Amino acid sequence: MKVFPPITKSYYVLIRPDGQNDDRFKRFAYMTNSSNRVVIHYKGDDSALCDIDPHVRTCPSVLRKLEEKEAPPSVVCKKEISKSVLSIDNQCVMLPRNCKQVKNLQSRSRQKLRL
């Protein structure tokens, strides 16, 4: 008999600006403790997402750390993402969004030094 690893289920609902839950759309995430794989299941009316800002701001402390790095943006971005041991919930605010974000931060930092 094959034994399957335990699965953790997390669910997320939309929160309206007034603080109430919006049950028109939900996201379910299924994870195993033994691997880094996640299955995401979306359920509901996706038109409910139109009222939400799609970008989450990266933490200011992370932005300051990224603009101090001297390596090329692609190297900085890959190193930060590869050494990460953050939970899924924290990754969007504690890691660079993409290489373009790192490039823009480094450019802005160099521009400040020129003035």
Buried (B, 14 or more C-beta within 10 A) or exposed (E): EEEEEEEEEEEEBBEEEEEEEBEBBBBEBBBBEEEEEEEEEEEBEEEBBEEEEEEEEBEEEBBEBBBEBEEEBEEBBBEBEEEEEEEEEEEEEBBBBEBEBBBEBBEEBEEEEEE
